[in-house]
Amino acid sequence: MRAGDEDRQRVVEQLGTHFAAGRLTIDEFDDRVVRAQAAVHLDELPALTADLPGDPSPQQRTRPERSATRIPPVLVLLVVLLLAWSVAATVIYRVPPLFGLFLLFVFIRHMRWSWRW
């Protein structure tokens, strides 16, 4: 299959990125760019970047963002203790667990705002 201008340009951009990262000398870069621009078929282009790493810019990788759905262990412990307190208060003292639910609501609202930096 014949190579198009976009195919050749994509390879030249990859070579430029590798050259900027110091993986190619100026002579190697010039030689490969000339060969990329002269490529007629698509099977000629992969050979120009075959000895280079797949990700040309490892320094630009970013850390994965923390998951917003991760539940902190303190919140899990609080929910378990609040549930135990609600059951005990309802059974022993016949007190509705509304106060505990209110505290849980306030704590969760506060935690949502404090997670955001």
Biopython code that builds the backbone (N, CA, C, O; Angstrom):
import numpy as np
from Bio.PDB.StructureBuilder import StructureBuilder

atoms = [
    (1, "MET", "N", (0.838, -1.170, 0.000)),
    (1, "MET", "CA", (0.000, 0.000, 0.000)),
    (1, "MET", "C", (0.892, 1.245, 0.000)),
    (1, "MET", "O", (1.957, 1.254, 0.617)),
    (2, "ARG", "N", (0.461, 2.259, -0.675)),
    (2, "ARG", "CA", (1.275, 3.467, -0.811)),
    (2, "ARG", "C", (1.153, 4.351, 0.424)),
    (2, "ARG", "O", (0.096, 4.422, 1.050)),
    (3, "ALA", "N", (2.235, 5.016, 0.762)),
    (3, "ALA", "CA", (2.274, 5.928, 1.911)),
    (3, "ALA", "C", (1.783, 7.306, 1.485)),
    (3, "ALA", "O", (2.091, 7.784, 0.393)),
    (4, "GLY", "N", (1.018, 7.929, 2.362)),
    (4, "GLY", "CA", (0.526, 9.268, 2.088)),
    (4, "GLY", "C", (1.331, 10.314, 2.851)),
    (4, "GLY", "O", (2.206, 9.987, 3.653)),
    (5, "ASP", "N", (1.016, 11.576, 2.585)),
    (5, "ASP", "CA", (1.719, 12.668, 3.260)),
    (5, "ASP", "C", (1.526, 12.608, 4.776)),
    (5, "ASP", "O", (2.461, 12.866, 5.536)),
    (6, "GLU", "N", (0.314, 12.269, 5.212)),
    (6, "GLU", "CA", (0.050, 12.184, 6.652)),
    (6, "GLU", "C", (0.887, 11.088, 7.304)),
    (6, "GLU", "O", (1.396, 11.271, 8.410)),
    (7, "ASP", "N", (1.030, 9.965, 6.635)),
    (7, "ASP", "CA", (1.839, 8.865, 7.172)),
    (7, "ASP", "C", (3.295, 9.292, 7.327)),
    (7, "ASP", "O", (3.924, 9.046, 8.356)),
    (8, "ARG", "N", (3.814, 9.932, 6.291)),
    (8, "ARG", "CA", (5.206, 10.384, 6.348)),
    (8, "ARG", "C", (5.389, 11.460, 7.420)),
    (8, "ARG", "O", (6.388, 11.461, 8.139)),
    (9, "GLN", "N", (4.429, 12.370, 7.523)),
    (9, "GLN", "CA", (4.516, 13.448, 8.513)),
    (9, "GLN", "C", (4.469, 12.890, 9.937)),
    (9, "GLN", "O", (5.179, 13.380, 10.815)),
    (10, "ARG", "N", (3.653, 11.889, 10.168)),
    (10, "ARG", "CA", (3.552, 11.269, 11.492)),
    (10, "ARG", "C", (4.893, 10.654, 11.899)),
    (10, "ARG", "O", (5.316, 10.794, 13.046)),
    (11, "VAL", "N", (5.556, 9.980, 10.972)),
    (11, "VAL", "CA", (6.866, 9.378, 11.265)),
    (11, "VAL", "C", (7.902, 10.471, 11.520)),
    (11, "VAL", "O", (8.732, 10.334, 12.418)),
    (12, "VAL", "N", (7.865, 11.550, 10.743)),
    (12, "VAL", "CA", (8.814, 12.650, 10.946)),
    (12, "VAL", "C", (8.600, 13.285, 12.323)),
    (12, "VAL", "O", (9.570, 13.640, 12.992)),
    (13, "GLU", "N", (7.352, 13.431, 12.750)),
    (13, "GLU", "CA", (7.076, 13.980, 14.082)),
    (13, "GLU", "C", (7.605, 13.056, 15.178)),
    (13, "GLU", "O", (8.174, 13.523, 16.165)),
    (14, "GLN", "N", (7.420, 11.752, 15.005)),
    (14, "GLN", "CA", (7.965, 10.802, 15.981)),
    (14, "GLN", "C", (9.485, 10.904, 16.040)),
    (14, "GLN", "O", (10.071, 10.894, 17.122)),
    (15, "LEU", "N", (10.113, 11.000, 14.890)),
    (15, "LEU", "CA", (11.571, 11.134, 14.852)),
    (15, "LEU", "C", (12.016, 12.432, 15.531)),
    (15, "LEU", "O", (13.023, 12.451, 16.239)),
    (16, "GLY", "N", (11.271, 13.503, 15.314)),
    (16, "GLY", "CA", (11.598, 14.780, 15.960)),
    (16, "GLY", "C", (11.501, 14.693, 17.474)),
    (16, "GLY", "O", (12.319, 15.271, 18.189)),
    (17, "THR", "N", (10.501, 13.973, 17.959)),
    (17, "THR", "CA", (10.353, 13.787, 19.403)),
    (17, "THR", "C", (11.513, 12.983, 19.968)),
    (17, "THR", "O", (12.041, 13.310, 21.031)),
    (18, "HIS", "N", (11.907, 11.939, 19.264)),
    (18, "HIS", "CA", (13.039, 11.125, 19.712)),
    (18, "HIS", "C", (14.349, 11.917, 19.628)),
    (18, "HIS", "O", (15.223, 11.768, 20.482)),
    (19, "PHE", "N", (14.481, 12.750, 18.608)),
    (19, "PHE", "CA", (15.673, 13.583, 18.484)),
    (19, "PHE", "C", (15.745, 14.570, 19.649)),
    (19, "PHE", "O", (16.812, 14.771, 20.229)),
    (20, "ALA", "N", (14.615, 15.182, 19.989)),
    (20, "ALA", "CA", (14.575, 16.131, 21.106)),
    (20, "ALA", "C", (14.885, 15.447, 22.434)),
    (20, "ALA", "O", (15.427, 16.074, 23.344)),
    (21, "ALA", "N", (14.542, 14.165, 22.548)),
    (21, "ALA", "CA", (14.821, 13.412, 23.775)),
    (21, "ALA", "C", (16.260, 12.914, 23.822)),
    (21, "ALA", "O", (16.678, 12.343, 24.828)),
    (22, "GLY", "N", (17.028, 13.121, 22.747)),
    (22, "GLY", "CA", (18.428, 12.726, 22.734)),
    (22, "GLY", "C", (18.677, 11.298, 22.302)),
    (22, "GLY", "O", (19.768, 10.771, 22.517)),
    (23, "ARG", "N", (17.700, 10.667, 21.706)),
    (23, "ARG", "CA", (17.862, 9.278, 21.275)),
    (23, "ARG", "C", (18.480, 9.161, 19.885)),
    (23, "ARG", "O", (18.933, 8.086, 19.492)),
    (24, "LEU", "N", (18.497, 10.252, 19.153)),
    (24, "LEU", "CA", (19.063, 10.262, 17.801)),
    (24, "LEU", "C", (20.080, 11.395, 17.686)),
    (24, "LEU", "O", (19.898, 12.471, 18.255)),
    (25, "THR", "N", (21.146, 11.136, 16.947)),
    (25, "THR", "CA", (22.089, 12.215, 16.640)),
    (25, "THR", "C", (21.531, 13.021, 15.479)),
    (25, "THR", "O", (20.561, 12.618, 14.837)),
    (26, "ILE", "N", (22.148, 14.151, 15.218)),
    (26, "ILE", "CA", (21.672, 15.003, 14.129)),
    (26, "ILE", "C", (21.799, 14.299, 12.781)),
    (26, "ILE", "O", (20.939, 14.450, 11.913)),
    (27, "ASP", "N", (22.880, 13.526, 12.609)),
    (27, "ASP", "CA", (23.063, 12.804, 11.342)),
    (27, "ASP", "C", (22.012, 11.710, 11.166)),
    (27, "ASP", "O", (21.449, 11.546, 10.084)),
    (28, "GLU", "N", (21.752, 10.959, 12.250)),
    (28, "GLU", "CA", (20.721, 9.909, 12.173)),
    (28, "GLU", "C", (19.360, 10.526, 11.894)),
    (28, "GLU", "O", (18.588, 10.021, 11.078)),
    (29, "PHE", "N", (19.078, 11.628, 12.586)),
    (29, "PHE", "CA", (17.793, 12.297, 12.402)),
    (29, "PHE", "C", (17.627, 12.760, 10.956)),
    (29, "PHE", "O", (16.595, 12.503, 10.337)),
    (30, "ASP", "N", (18.626, 13.434, 10.424)),
    (30, "ASP", "CA", (18.551, 13.912, 9.034)),
    (30, "ASP", "C", (18.367, 12.758, 8.052)),
    (30, "ASP", "O", (17.547, 12.838, 7.137)),
    (31, "ASP", "N", (19.129, 11.693, 8.244)),
    (31, "ASP", "CA", (19.042, 10.536, 7.354)),
    (31, "ASP", "C", (17.644, 9.921, 7.391)),
    (31, "ASP", "O", (17.069, 9.601, 6.351)),
    (32, "ARG", "N", (17.110, 9.762, 8.591)),
    (32, "ARG", "CA", (15.785, 9.131, 8.712)),
    (32, "ARG", "C", (14.677, 10.036, 8.171)),
    (32, "ARG", "O", (13.715, 9.547, 7.578)),
    (33, "VAL", "N", (14.803, 11.331, 8.368)),
    (33, "VAL", "CA", (13.787, 12.249, 7.833)),
    (33, "VAL", "C", (13.797, 12.216, 6.310)),
    (33, "VAL", "O", (12.738, 12.202, 5.682)),
    (34, "VAL", "N", (14.978, 12.205, 5.717)),
    (34, "VAL", "CA", (15.079, 12.132, 4.254)),
    (34, "VAL", "C", (14.459, 10.832, 3.756)),
    (34, "VAL", "O", (13.720, 10.828, 2.771)),
    (35, "ARG", "N", (14.764, 9.726, 4.440)),
    (35, "ARG", "CA", (14.195, 8.436, 4.026)),
    (35, "ARG", "C", (12.680, 8.397, 4.247)),
    (35, "ARG", "O", (11.959, 7.773, 3.468)),
    (36, "ALA", "N", (12.195, 9.059, 5.303)),
    (36, "ALA", "CA", (10.745, 9.090, 5.543)),
    (36, "ALA", "C", (10.039, 9.894, 4.455)),
    (36, "ALA", "O", (8.985, 9.488, 3.965)),
    (37, "GLN", "N", (10.611, 11.021, 4.082)),
    (37, "GLN", "CA", (10.004, 11.851, 3.042)),
    (37, "GLN", "C", (10.059, 11.173, 1.675)),
    (37, "GLN", "O", (9.223, 11.444, 0.812)),
    (38, "ALA", "N", (11.043, 10.292, 1.475)),
    (38, "ALA", "CA", (11.177, 9.601, 0.190)),
    (38, "ALA", "C", (10.413, 8.280, 0.149)),
    (38, "ALA", "O", (10.358, 7.633, -0.896)),
    (39, "ALA", "N", (9.822, 7.873, 1.276)),
    (39, "ALA", "CA", (9.123, 6.579, 1.327)),
    (39, "ALA", "C", (7.921, 6.590, 0.396)),
    (39, "ALA", "O", (7.145, 7.545, 0.367)),
    (40, "VAL", "N", (7.784, 5.515, -0.359)),
    (40, "VAL", "CA", (6.674, 5.382, -1.294)),
    (40, "VAL", "C", (5.617, 4.438, -0.737)),
    (40, "VAL", "O", (4.421, 4.658, -0.927)),
    (41, "HIS", "N", (6.056, 3.395, -0.053)),
    (41, "HIS", "CA", (5.140, 2.388, 0.476)),
    (41, "HIS", "C", (5.113, 2.434, 2.005)),
    (41, "HIS", "O", (6.097, 2.811, 2.642)),
    (42, "LEU", "N", (3.983, 2.047, 2.577)),
    (42, "LEU", "CA", (3.821, 2.067, 4.032)),
    (42, "LEU", "C", (4.798, 1.145, 4.752)),
    (42, "LEU", "O", (5.201, 1.437, 5.878)),
    (43, "ASP", "N", (5.184, 0.043, 4.126)),
    (43, "ASP", "CA", (6.079, -0.897, 4.804)),
    (43, "ASP", "C", (7.505, -0.355, 4.942)),
    (43, "ASP", "O", (8.325, -0.975, 5.619)),
    (44, "GLU", "N", (7.821, 0.774, 4.324)),
    (44, "GLU", "CA", (9.140, 1.392, 4.474)),
    (44, "GLU", "C", (9.224, 2.246, 5.740)),
    (44, "GLU", "O", (10.320, 2.471, 6.253)),
    (45, "LEU", "N", (8.101, 2.720, 6.247)),
    (45, "LEU", "CA", (8.100, 3.658, 7.370)),
    (45, "LEU", "C", (8.395, 3.024, 8.732)),
    (45, "LEU", "O", (9.153, 3.616, 9.501)),
    (46, "PRO", "N", (7.842, 1.857, 9.074)),
    (46, "PRO", "CA", (8.125, 1.304, 10.407)),
    (46, "PRO", "C", (9.600, 1.022, 10.660)),
    (46, "PRO", "O", (10.039, 1.053, 11.810)),
    (47, "ALA", "N", (10.367, 0.752, 9.625)),
    (47, "ALA", "CA", (11.799, 0.472, 9.802)),
    (47, "ALA", "C", (12.546, 1.698, 10.325)),
    (47, "ALA", "O", (13.606, 1.558, 10.935)),
    (48, "LEU", "N", (12.011, 2.887, 10.096)),
    (48, "LEU", "CA", (12.690, 4.111, 10.530)),
    (48, "LEU", "C", (12.589, 4.337, 12.035)),
    (48, "LEU", "O", (13.422, 5.034, 12.614)),
    (49, "THR", "N", (11.580, 3.754, 12.669)),
    (49, "THR", "CA", (11.403, 3.925, 14.116)),
    (49, "THR", "C", (11.449, 2.596, 14.860)),
    (49, "THR", "O", (11.086, 2.539, 16.035)),
    (50, "ALA", "N", (11.885, 1.536, 14.205)),
    (50, "ALA", "CA", (11.854, 0.202, 14.820)),
    (50, "ALA", "C", (12.788, 0.085, 16.015)),
    (50, "ALA", "O", (12.473, -0.635, 16.963)),
    (51, "ASP", "N", (13.931, 0.771, 16.002)),
    (51, "ASP", "CA", (14.887, 0.651, 17.103)),
    (51, "ASP", "C", (14.661, 1.686, 18.202)),
    (51, "ASP", "O", (15.471, 1.796, 19.122)),
    (52, "LEU", "N", (13.572, 2.441, 18.115)),
    (52, "LEU", "CA", (13.255, 3.465, 19.114)),
    (52, "LEU", "C", (12.118, 2.978, 20.008)),
    (52, "LEU", "O", (11.278, 2.196, 19.564)),
    (53, "PRO", "N", (12.081, 3.432, 21.271)),
    (53, "PRO", "CA", (11.005, 2.994, 22.166)),
    (53, "PRO", "C", (9.644, 3.459, 21.667)),
    (53, "PRO", "O", (9.529, 4.460, 20.959)),
    (54, "GLY", "N", (8.611, 2.706, 22.055)),
    (54, "GLY", "CA", (7.258, 3.009, 21.596)),
    (54, "GLY", "C", (6.729, 4.324, 22.106)),
    (54, "GLY", "O", (6.087, 5.062, 21.358)),
    (55, "ASP", "N", (6.988, 4.643, 23.391)),
    (55, "ASP", "CA", (6.523, 5.900, 23.962)),
    (55, "ASP", "C", (7.694, 6.873, 23.948)),
    (55, "ASP", "O", (8.597, 6.752, 24.777)),
    (56, "PRO", "N", (7.703, 7.830, 23.031)),
    (56, "PRO", "CA", (8.862, 8.687, 22.888)),
    (56, "PRO", "C", (9.071, 9.692, 24.013)),
    (56, "PRO", "O", (10.133, 10.312, 24.078)),
    (57, "SER", "N", (8.107, 9.875, 24.892)),
    (57, "SER", "CA", (8.255, 10.897, 25.923)),
    (57, "SER", "C", (7.892, 10.358, 27.301)),
    (57, "SER", "O", (6.825, 10.689, 27.818)),
    (58, "PRO", "N", (8.745, 9.537, 27.914)),
    (58, "PRO", "CA", (8.400, 8.997, 29.227)),
    (58, "PRO", "C", (8.356, 10.061, 30.312)),
    (58, "PRO", "O", (7.675, 9.871, 31.320)),
    (59, "GLN", "N", (9.067, 11.186, 30.138)),
    (59, "GLN", "CA", (9.043, 12.217, 31.159)),
    (59, "GLN", "C", (7.706, 12.947, 31.201)),
    (59, "GLN", "O", (7.420, 13.643, 32.175)),
    (60, "GLN", "N", (6.890, 12.806, 30.176)),
    (60, "GLN", "CA", (5.607, 13.488, 30.150)),
    (60, "GLN", "C", (4.481, 12.641, 30.724)),
    (60, "GLN", "O", (3.335, 13.087, 30.777)),
    (61, "ARG", "N", (4.796, 11.428, 31.152)),
    (61, "ARG", "CA", (3.755, 10.601, 31.757)),
    (61, "ARG", "C", (3.323, 11.230, 33.072)),
    (61, "ARG", "O", (4.137, 11.784, 33.811)),
    (62, "THR", "N", (2.063, 11.137, 33.343)),
    (62, "THR", "CA", (1.555, 11.678, 34.600)),
    (62, "THR", "C", (1.078, 10.545, 35.484)),
    (62, "THR", "O", (0.746, 9.456, 35.015)),
    (63, "ARG", "N", (1.054, 10.830, 36.769)),
    (63, "ARG", "CA", (0.532, 9.838, 37.694)),
    (63, "ARG", "C", (-0.966, 9.695, 37.474)),
    (63, "ARG", "O", (-1.645, 10.677, 37.175)),
    (64, "PRO", "N", (-1.480, 8.499, 37.618)),
    (64, "PRO", "CA", (-2.929, 8.357, 37.513)),
    (64, "PRO", "C", (-3.603, 9.109, 38.649)),
    (64, "PRO", "O", (-3.119, 9.118, 39.781)),
    (65, "GLU", "N", (-4.711, 9.730, 38.333)),
    (65, "GLU", "CA", (-5.432, 10.487, 39.345)),
    (65, "GLU", "C", (-6.041, 9.548, 40.369)),
    (65, "GLU", "O", (-6.410, 8.413, 40.065)),
    (66, "ARG", "N", (-6.136, 10.051, 41.586)),
    (66, "ARG", "CA", (-6.764, 9.254, 42.628)),
    (66, "ARG", "C", (-8.240, 9.094, 42.301)),
    (66, "ARG", "O", (-8.899, 10.011, 41.811)),
    (67, "SER", "N", (-8.715, 7.939, 42.580)),
    (67, "SER", "CA", (-10.117, 7.661, 42.311)),
    (67, "SER", "C", (-10.985, 8.447, 43.285)),
    (67, "SER", "O", (-10.759, 8.420, 44.494)),
    (68, "ALA", "N", (-11.976, 9.145, 42.749)),
    (68, "ALA", "CA", (-12.871, 9.923, 43.596)),
    (68, "ALA", "C", (-13.838, 9.023, 44.353)),
    (68, "ALA", "O", (-14.458, 9.466, 45.320)),
    (69, "THR", "N", (-13.978, 7.772, 43.935)),
    (69, "THR", "CA", (-14.920, 6.871, 44.584)),
    (69, "THR", "C", (-14.287, 6.064, 45.704)),
    (69, "THR", "O", (-14.970, 5.258, 46.335)),
    (70, "ARG", "N", (-13.007, 6.258, 45.967)),
    (70, "ARG", "CA", (-12.336, 5.519, 47.031)),
    (70, "ARG", "C", (-12.852, 5.992, 48.380)),
    (70, "ARG", "O", (-12.853, 7.189, 48.666)),
    (71, "ILE", "N", (-13.284, 5.062, 49.197)),
    (71, "ILE", "CA", (-13.841, 5.382, 50.504)),
    (71, "ILE", "C", (-12.737, 5.253, 51.547)),
    (71, "ILE", "O", (-12.105, 4.202, 51.649)),
    (72, "PRO", "N", (-12.495, 6.316, 52.330)),
    (72, "PRO", "CA", (-11.448, 6.228, 53.342)),
    (72, "PRO", "C", (-11.847, 5.269, 54.462)),
    (72, "PRO", "O", (-13.026, 5.167, 54.799)),
    (73, "PRO", "N", (-10.876, 4.569, 55.037)),
    (73, "PRO", "CA", (-11.172, 3.608, 56.107)),
    (73, "PRO", "C", (-11.835, 4.250, 57.319)),
    (73, "PRO", "O", (-12.617, 3.599, 58.012)),
    (74, "VAL", "N", (-11.533, 5.515, 57.582)),
    (74, "VAL", "CA", (-12.149, 6.198, 58.727)),
    (74, "VAL", "C", (-13.657, 6.277, 58.534)),
    (74, "VAL", "O", (-14.416, 6.099, 59.486)),
    (75, "LEU", "N", (-14.088, 6.541, 57.324)),
    (75, "LEU", "CA", (-15.519, 6.639, 57.052)),
    (75, "LEU", "C", (-16.198, 5.285, 57.215)),
    (75, "LEU", "O", (-17.309, 5.210, 57.741)),
    (76, "VAL", "N", (-15.551, 4.226, 56.777)),
    (76, "VAL", "CA", (-16.113, 2.882, 56.938)),
    (76, "VAL", "C", (-16.258, 2.553, 58.419)),
    (76, "VAL", "O", (-17.293, 2.042, 58.848)),
    (77, "LEU", "N", (-15.216, 2.849, 59.201)),
    (77, "LEU", "CA", (-15.270, 2.597, 60.644)),
    (77, "LEU", "C", (-16.377, 3.415, 61.291)),
    (77, "LEU", "O", (-17.102, 2.911, 62.149)),
    (78, "LEU", "N", (-16.511, 4.667, 60.889)),
    (78, "LEU", "CA", (-17.559, 5.518, 61.445)),
    (78, "LEU", "C", (-18.945, 4.968, 61.132)),
    (78, "LEU", "O", (-19.816, 4.966, 62.002)),
    (79, "VAL", "N", (-19.159, 4.509, 59.926)),
    (79, "VAL", "CA", (-20.464, 3.958, 59.549)),
    (79, "VAL", "C", (-20.774, 2.705, 60.357)),
    (79, "VAL", "O", (-21.902, 2.528, 60.818)),
    (80, "VAL", "N", (-19.786, 1.836, 60.532)),
    (80, "VAL", "CA", (-20.005, 0.606, 61.310)),
    (80, "VAL", "C", (-20.331, 0.945, 62.759)),
    (80, "VAL", "O", (-21.269, 0.387, 63.329)),
    (81, "LEU", "N", (-19.567, 1.852, 63.359)),
    (81, "LEU", "CA", (-19.836, 2.238, 64.750)),
    (81, "LEU", "C", (-21.187, 2.932, 64.887)),
    (81, "LEU", "O", (-21.909, 2.701, 65.857)),
    (82, "LEU", "N", (-21.524, 3.767, 63.939)),
    (82, "LEU", "CA", (-22.815, 4.454, 63.981)),
    (82, "LEU", "C", (-23.968, 3.469, 63.829)),
    (82, "LEU", "O", (-25.001, 3.614, 64.483)),
    (83, "LEU", "N", (-23.797, 2.484, 62.982)),
    (83, "LEU", "CA", (-24.826, 1.462, 62.821)),
    (83, "LEU", "C", (-24.996, 0.656, 64.106)),
    (83, "LEU", "O", (-26.119, 0.376, 64.527)),
    (84, "ALA", "N", (-23.880, 0.286, 64.723)),
    (84, "ALA", "CA", (-23.955, -0.452, 65.992)),
    (84, "ALA", "C", (-24.607, 0.405, 67.070)),
    (84, "ALA", "O", (-25.431, -0.088, 67.840)),
    (85, "TRP", "N", (-24.245, 1.683, 67.130)),
    (85, "TRP", "CA", (-24.849, 2.576, 68.121)),
    (85, "TRP", "C", (-26.350, 2.724, 67.866)),
    (85, "TRP", "O", (-27.139, 2.714, 68.811)),
    (86, "SER", "N", (-26.750, 2.861, 66.613)),
    (86, "SER", "CA", (-28.174, 3.016, 66.286)),
    (86, "SER", "C", (-28.974, 1.789, 66.693)),
    (86, "SER", "O", (-30.058, 1.909, 67.265)),
    (87, "VAL", "N", (-28.441, 0.610, 66.399)),
    (87, "VAL", "CA", (-29.147, -0.621, 66.771)),
    (87, "VAL", "C", (-29.238, -0.732, 68.284)),
    (87, "VAL", "O", (-30.300, -1.057, 68.816)),
    (88, "ALA", "N", (-28.143, -0.468, 68.982)),
    (88, "ALA", "CA", (-28.148, -0.569, 70.448)),
    (88, "ALA", "C", (-29.088, 0.462, 71.056)),
    (88, "ALA", "O", (-29.842, 0.132, 71.971)),
    (89, "ALA", "N", (-29.065, 1.695, 70.577)),
    (89, "ALA", "CA", (-29.927, 2.739, 71.133)),
    (89, "ALA", "C", (-31.392, 2.448, 70.851)),
    (89, "ALA", "O", (-32.249, 2.704, 71.696)),
    (90, "THR", "N", (-31.683, 1.924, 69.689)),
    (90, "THR", "CA", (-33.073, 1.617, 69.356)),
    (90, "THR", "C", (-33.590, 0.455, 70.190)),
    (90, "THR", "O", (-34.720, 0.500, 70.675)),
    (91, "VAL", "N", (-32.786, -0.579, 70.365)),
    (91, "VAL", "CA", (-33.217, -1.760, 71.106)),
    (91, "VAL", "C", (-33.274, -1.481, 72.602)),
    (91, "VAL", "O", (-34.264, -1.811, 73.256)),
    (92, "ILE", "N", (-32.228, -0.882, 73.146)),
    (92, "ILE", "CA", (-32.152, -0.710, 74.603)),
    (92, "ILE", "C", (-32.974, 0.482, 75.072)),
    (92, "ILE", "O", (-33.778, 0.347, 75.995)),
    (93, "TYR", "N", (-32.791, 1.640, 74.457)),
    (93, "TYR", "CA", (-33.421, 2.862, 74.961)),
    (93, "TYR", "C", (-34.623, 3.311, 74.143)),
    (93, "TYR", "O", (-35.272, 4.295, 74.496)),
    (94, "ARG", "N", (-34.921, 2.627, 73.089)),
    (94, "ARG", "CA", (-36.020, 2.972, 72.198)),
    (94, "ARG", "C", (-35.907, 4.423, 71.690)),
    (94, "ARG", "O", (-36.891, 5.158, 71.611)),
    (95, "VAL", "N", (-34.674, 4.797, 71.355)),
    (95, "VAL", "CA", (-34.383, 6.131, 70.837)),
    (95, "VAL", "C", (-34.227, 6.020, 69.324)),
    (95, "VAL", "O", (-33.488, 5.161, 68.843)),
    (96, "PRO", "N", (-34.900, 6.860, 68.581)),
    (96, "PRO", "CA", (-34.724, 6.805, 67.127)),
    (96, "PRO", "C", (-33.299, 7.247, 66.753)),
    (96, "PRO", "O", (-32.739, 8.132, 67.399)),
    (97, "PRO", "N", (-32.730, 6.651, 65.742)),
    (97, "PRO", "CA", (-31.332, 6.932, 65.385)),
    (97, "PRO", "C", (-31.142, 8.199, 64.548)),
    (97, "PRO", "O", (-30.211, 8.266, 63.745)),
    (98, "LEU", "N", (-31.998, 9.197, 64.716)),
    (98, "LEU", "CA", (-31.906, 10.401, 63.902)),
    (98, "LEU", "C", (-30.649, 11.217, 64.205)),
    (98, "LEU", "O", (-30.045, 11.775, 63.289)),
    (99, "PHE", "N", (-30.246, 11.295, 65.477)),
    (99, "PHE", "CA", (-29.059, 12.068, 65.824)),
    (99, "PHE", "C", (-27.814, 11.474, 65.159)),
    (99, "PHE", "O", (-26.970, 12.211, 64.648)),
    (100, "GLY", "N", (-27.704, 10.176, 65.165)),
    (100, "GLY", "CA", (-26.567, 9.514, 64.525)),
    (100, "GLY", "C", (-26.554, 9.732, 63.022)),
    (100, "GLY", "O", (-25.495, 9.939, 62.429)),
    (101, "LEU", "N", (-27.722, 9.687, 62.409)),
    (101, "LEU", "CA", (-27.801, 9.940, 60.970)),
    (101, "LEU", "C", (-27.410, 11.382, 60.645)),
    (101, "LEU", "O", (-26.766, 11.645, 59.629)),
    (102, "PHE", "N", (-27.805, 12.313, 61.517)),
    (102, "PHE", "CA", (-27.417, 13.709, 61.328)),
    (102, "PHE", "C", (-25.895, 13.863, 61.405)),
    (102, "PHE", "O", (-25.299, 14.549, 60.575)),
    (103, "LEU", "N", (-25.265, 13.226, 62.399)),
    (103, "LEU", "CA", (-23.809, 13.285, 62.526)),
    (103, "LEU", "C", (-23.123, 12.677, 61.302)),
    (103, "LEU", "O", (-22.130, 13.215, 60.812)),
    (104, "LEU", "N", (-23.644, 11.575, 60.820)),
    (104, "LEU", "CA", (-23.074, 10.939, 59.637)),
    (104, "LEU", "C", (-23.179, 11.865, 58.423)),
    (104, "LEU", "O", (-22.228, 11.994, 57.652)),
    (105, "PHE", "N", (-24.323, 12.500, 58.260)),
    (105, "PHE", "CA", (-24.523, 13.426, 57.149)),
    (105, "PHE", "C", (-23.525, 14.586, 57.212)),
    (105, "PHE", "O", (-22.917, 14.939, 56.202)),
    (106, "VAL", "N", (-23.358, 15.171, 58.391)),
    (106, "VAL", "CA", (-22.418, 16.286, 58.555)),
    (106, "VAL", "C", (-20.997, 15.829, 58.257)),
    (106, "VAL", "O", (-20.247, 16.540, 57.588)),
    (107, "PHE", "N", (-20.617, 14.655, 58.742)),
    (107, "PHE", "CA", (-19.267, 14.146, 58.526)),
    (107, "PHE", "C", (-19.005, 13.904, 57.042)),
    (107, "PHE", "O", (-17.940, 14.260, 56.538)),
    (108, "ILE", "N", (-19.952, 13.310, 56.348)),
    (108, "ILE", "CA", (-19.776, 13.026, 54.920)),
    (108, "ILE", "C", (-19.664, 14.322, 54.124)),
    (108, "ILE", "O", (-18.830, 14.421, 53.224)),
    (109, "ARG", "N", (-20.485, 15.310, 54.438)),
    (109, "ARG", "CA", (-20.419, 16.587, 53.724)),
    (109, "ARG", "C", (-19.069, 17.259, 53.949)),
    (109, "ARG", "O", (-18.480, 17.822, 53.026)),
    (110, "HIS", "N", (-18.590, 17.192, 55.183)),
    (110, "HIS", "CA", (-17.290, 17.790, 55.485)),
    (110, "HIS", "C", (-16.175, 17.055, 54.743)),
    (110, "HIS", "O", (-15.260, 17.698, 54.229)),
    (111, "MET", "N", (-16.230, 15.733, 54.676)),
    (111, "MET", "CA", (-15.188, 14.947, 54.018)),
    (111, "MET", "C", (-15.149, 15.222, 52.516)),
    (111, "MET", "O", (-14.067, 15.220, 51.928)),
    (112, "ARG", "N", (-16.275, 15.453, 51.891)),
    (112, "ARG", "CA", (-16.293, 15.735, 50.450)),
    (112, "ARG", "C", (-15.498, 16.993, 50.141)),
    (112, "ARG", "O", (-14.745, 17.026, 49.167)),
    (113, "TRP", "N", (-15.654, 18.022, 50.953)),
    (113, "TRP", "CA", (-14.944, 19.272, 50.700)),
    (113, "TRP", "C", (-13.477, 19.174, 51.081)),
    (113, "TRP", "O", (-12.639, 19.831, 50.463)),
    (114, "SER", "N", (-13.148, 18.378, 52.076)),
    (114, "SER", "CA", (-11.746, 18.292, 52.495)),
    (114, "SER", "C", (-10.932, 17.399, 51.564)),
    (114, "SER", "O", (-9.705, 17.502, 51.572)),
    (115, "TRP", "N", (-11.548, 16.525, 50.761)),
    (115, "TRP", "CA", (-10.820, 15.673, 49.817)),
    (115, "TRP", "C", (-10.279, 16.481, 48.649)),
    (115, "TRP", "O", (-9.265, 16.114, 48.054)),
    (116, "ARG", "N", (-10.941, 17.565, 48.323)),
    (116, "ARG", "CA", (-10.530, 18.379, 47.181)),
    (116, "ARG", "C", (-9.395, 19.290, 47.610)),
    (116, "ARG", "O", (-9.524, 20.042, 48.576)),
    (117, "TRP", "N", (-8.290, 19.224, 46.895)),
    (117, "TRP", "CA", (-7.134, 20.052, 47.260)),
    (117, "TRP", "C", (-7.108, 21.245, 46.392)),
    (117, "TRP", "O", (-6.217, 22.084, 46.523)),
]
sb = StructureBuilder()
sb.init_structure("model")
sb.init_model(0)
sb.init_chain("A")
sb.init_seg("    ")
for serial, (resi, resn, name, xyz) in enumerate(atoms, 1):
    if name == "N":
        sb.init_residue(resn, " ", resi, " ")
    sb.init_atom(name, np.array(xyz, "f"), 0.0, 1.0, " ", f" {name:<3s}", serial, name[0])
structure = sb.get_structure()
